[in-house]
Amino acid sequence: MSVPLELTGLTKVFETTSGLFVAVKDVNAKVGAGEFVAILGHSGCGKSTVLSMIAGLAPPTYGGVIVDGTEVVGPGAERAIVFQSPCLLPWLTARENVRLAAAQRPGTTGRQQRATADHYLDLLGVLQDADQAPGKLSLGTQQCVSVARALSLQPRFLLLDEPFSQLDSLTRFELQDILLRVWEESDKTVVMVTHDVDEALYLADRLILMTDGPEATVGESLVVPFPRRRRRASVLGHPEYHRCRRRVIDFLEHHAHQSRPTVLDDLIRRRAVMH
């Protein structure tokens, strides 16, 4: 399997009024082409920080994100991100929101942009709401539009930052099924941040388990054994399901609020040398 995405020594340090805060430290991971990887950990452990660095929205303090052998230095059209909230422009319709993203691809005509928008809205099952303003749509439908907007960029990497965390259980299950179907029918590489164990096991090929913050890092990697194409009933009924779930929960319980030695002194020394 080729490795188009690699995280090498990824570390993010924030300057606060109390001093330096190490959010994540020395994160190393590889993501294969077409793979669906879930980054799993407690709330506040730095999962979203890692995803922001992959997206190029936040520069790492040390280490780097490598795409096809080239270090990421900012956002790129090959990496589209979907946030926890839909973040749609309220003065545009659903179609116009998606079309605006499609227009970022060079050389596309207005007709092509509309066709692209309608294609992805249809794929997400919300084409019937294309002419509605976001404020008139349910939160689940808005998030479908947000995913359609990201896909309209035709990225190689789809980055998902807990996109279903604000939804009720039934809507979340429905959107998980839609996402799984869309991914199975595409060649996208997906990196998803979540703190939902069942969601991660249902959707992903592999789990990257993060220790608790501060100084969060990769504690373990778990290959999900369930065959593709997946359906919820077959996953829940798989003989390995409860073993995998127990292993993940044991990891999270073990690493919750673990105190780790600080690296602030080392980072301060490194910054002094750099400057």
C-alpha positions in Angstrom: 0.0 0.0 0.0 1.4 3.4 -1.0 1.7 6.0 1.8 0.5 9.4 0.4 0.1 10.9 3.9 2.6 10.8 6.7 2.9 12.5 10.1 6.5 12.7 11.3 7.2 13.9 14.9 4.2 16.2 14.8 4.3 18.5 17.8 2.1 21.5 18.6 3.0 24.0 21.4 0.8 27.0 22.3 2.0 30.1 24.1 -0.4 30.9 27.0 -0.3 33.4 29.8 0.8 30.6 32.1 3.7 29.6 29.7 4.0 27.0 27.0 1.4 24.4 26.6 2.2 21.2 24.7 -1.0 20.0 23.1 0.4 17.1 21.1 3.9 15.7 21.1 5.8 13.5 18.6 2.8 12.1 16.7 3.9 9.7 14.0 1.5 7.9 11.6 1.1 6.8 8.0 -2.1 6.7 6.1 -2.4 4.6 2.9 -4.2 5.5 -0.3 -7.9 4.9 0.0 -7.7 4.1 3.7 -10.3 5.2 6.2 -8.5 6.1 9.5 -10.1 7.3 12.7 -8.2 9.2 15.3 -9.8 8.4 18.6 -9.3 9.8 22.1 -10.8 11.7 24.9 -12.2 15.2 24.4 -9.4 17.8 24.6 -6.6 15.3 23.8 -5.5 17.2 20.7 -7.2 15.2 18.0 -8.6 18.2 16.2 -5.2 19.9 16.5 -3.7 17.1 14.6 -6.4 17.3 12.0 -5.9 21.1 11.6 -2.2 20.5 11.0 -3.0 17.9 8.4 -5.4 20.4 6.7 -2.6 23.1 6.8 -4.8 25.4 9.0 -2.3 25.3 11.9 1.5 25.0 11.4 3.2 22.4 13.6 5.8 23.7 16.1 8.0 20.7 15.3 7.8 17.8 12.9 5.7 17.9 9.8 2.9 16.6 7.6 4.1 15.0 4.4 1.8 14.5 1.3 3.4 12.6 -1.6 6.9 13.4 -0.2 6.2 17.1 0.1 5.8 18.9 3.4 2.5 20.7 3.9 2.9 24.4 4.4 -0.7 25.5 4.2 -4.2 24.5 3.0 -4.5 22.7 -0.3 -7.4 21.7 -2.6 -6.3 18.1 -2.3 -7.3 18.2 1.4 -10.9 19.2 2.2 -12.1 19.4 5.8 -15.6 19.1 7.4 -16.0 20.6 10.8 -18.2 19.8 13.8 -20.6 22.6 12.8 -21.7 22.9 9.1 -20.3 26.5 8.8 -22.5 27.2 5.8 -22.9 30.7 4.5 -26.5 31.7 5.6 -27.2 34.1 2.7 -26.6 31.4 0.1 -28.8 28.4 -0.7 -27.5 24.8 -0.1 -26.7 24.5 -3.8 -24.9 27.9 -3.9 -22.8 26.9 -0.8 -21.7 23.7 -2.6 -21.3 25.5 -6.0 -19.0 28.1 -4.4 -16.6 25.3 -3.4 -16.8 23.7 -6.9 -15.9 27.1 -8.4 -12.5 26.9 -6.7 -11.4 24.2 -9.2 -9.7 26.1 -12.1 -11.3 26.1 -15.5 -14.8 25.1 -14.5 -17.8 26.8 -16.1 -20.9 27.9 -14.3 -22.8 25.0 -15.8 -20.1 22.5 -14.6 -20.2 24.0 -11.1 -23.9 23.6 -10.8 -23.7 20.0 -12.2 -21.0 19.2 -9.6 -23.1 20.7 -6.8 -26.2 18.8 -7.8 -24.2 15.6 -8.1 -22.8 15.7 -4.6 -26.1 17.0 -3.1 -27.8 14.0 -4.7 -25.1 11.6 -3.5 -25.7 12.8 0.1 -29.4 12.5 -0.4 -30.3 16.2 0.0 -30.8 17.4 -3.6 -34.4 18.1 -2.8 -33.3 20.8 -0.4 -30.9 22.5 -2.9 -32.8 25.7 -3.1 -33.3 26.1 0.7 -31.3 28.5 2.9 -29.3 26.7 5.6 -31.4 28.2 8.3 -34.5 26.3 7.0 -32.7 23.0 7.1 -32.2 20.5 9.9 -28.8 20.2 11.4 -28.3 16.8 9.9 -29.2 18.1 6.4 -26.9 21.1 6.9 -24.1 18.7 7.7 -24.9 16.6 4.6 -24.5 19.9 2.6 -21.2 20.6 4.3 -19.9 17.1 3.3 -21.2 17.7 -0.3 -19.3 21.0 -0.3 -16.1 19.3 0.7 -16.5 16.6 -1.9 -17.2 19.1 -4.6 -13.6 20.2 -4.4 -12.8 16.6 -5.5 -10.1 16.2 -2.9 -7.9 13.2 -2.5 -8.1 13.5 1.3 -11.4 14.1 3.2 -10.7 15.3 6.7 -13.6 15.0 9.2 -13.6 16.7 12.6 -16.3 15.0 14.6 -18.9 15.8 11.9 -21.8 14.0 13.6 -21.1 14.9 17.3 -23.9 17.4 17.5 -26.6 15.2 16.0 -29.1 12.9 17.7 -28.4 9.2 17.6 -30.8 8.3 14.8 -29.6 11.1 12.5 -26.0 10.2 13.3 -26.5 6.6 12.4 -28.1 7.7 9.1 -25.3 10.0 8.2 -22.7 7.4 9.1 -24.4 5.0 6.7 -24.4 7.7 4.0 -20.7 8.6 4.6 -19.8 4.9 4.4 -21.6 4.5 1.1 -20.0 7.6 -0.4 -16.5 6.5 0.7 -17.0 2.9 -0.6 -18.0 4.3 -4.0 -15.0 6.7 -4.2 -11.2 6.6 -4.1 -11.0 9.1 -1.2 -8.5 8.8 1.7 -10.4 9.7 4.9 -9.0 10.8 8.2 -11.7 11.2 10.8 -11.5 12.6 14.4 -14.0 11.1 16.8 -14.4 10.2 20.5 -17.2 7.7 19.7 -15.8 4.2 19.9 -18.7 2.5 18.1 -18.6 5.1 15.3 -14.8 4.5 14.8 -15.2 0.7 14.7 -18.1 0.9 12.2 -16.5 3.3 9.8 -12.7 2.9 9.9 -10.1 0.5 8.5 -7.7 1.4 11.3 -7.9 3.3 14.6 -5.1 5.6 15.9 -5.6 5.8 19.7 -4.4 9.0 21.3 -3.3 9.3 24.9 -4.9 12.0 27.1 -3.5 15.5 26.9 -1.5 17.6 27.5 1.4 16.1 25.6 -0.9 13.7 23.8 0.6 11.3 21.4 -0.2 8.1 19.5 -0.5 5.3 22.1 -1.7 2.5 19.9 -2.9 1.6 16.4 -5.6 -1.0 15.9 -6.6 -2.6 12.6 -10.3 -3.1 12.4 -11.0 -6.7 11.3 -14.5 -6.3 9.8 -14.7 -6.9 6.0 -15.9 -4.4 3.5 -18.6 -3.6 2.4 -19.9 -3.0 5.9 -23.4 -2.8 7.2 -24.2 -2.0 10.8 -25.9 -5.3 11.6 -23.0 -7.4 10.2 -20.5 -5.3 12.2 -22.4 -5.5 15.5 -22.8 -9.2 15.0 -19.2 -9.9 14.1 -17.5 -12.2 16.6 -14.6 -9.8 17.0 -16.7 -6.7 17.6 -16.9 -6.8 21.4 -13.2 -7.8 21.8 -12.2 -4.8 19.7 -14.5 -2.5 21.6 -13.2 -3.7 24.9 -9.6 -3.2 23.8 -10.3 0.4 22.8 -12.2 1.2 26.0 -9.5 -0.4 28.1 -6.9 1.8 26.4 -9.0 5.0 26.9 -9.6 4.2 30.6 -6.0 3.4 31.2 -4.8 6.7 29.6 -7.4 9.0 31.0 -5.8 11.8 33.0 -2.5 10.1 33.1 0.2 12.4 34.3 3.3 12.4 32.0 6.7 14.1 32.5 6.7 17.6 31.0 8.8 18.4 28.0 8.5 22.2 28.5 12.1 22.7 29.6 13.3 20.8 26.5 11.1 22.8 24.2 12.2 26.1 25.8 15.9 25.1 25.2 15.1 24.2 21.6 13.4 27.5 21.0 16.3 29.4 22.5 18.7 27.6 20.1 16.4 28.4 17.2 16.3 32.1 18.1 
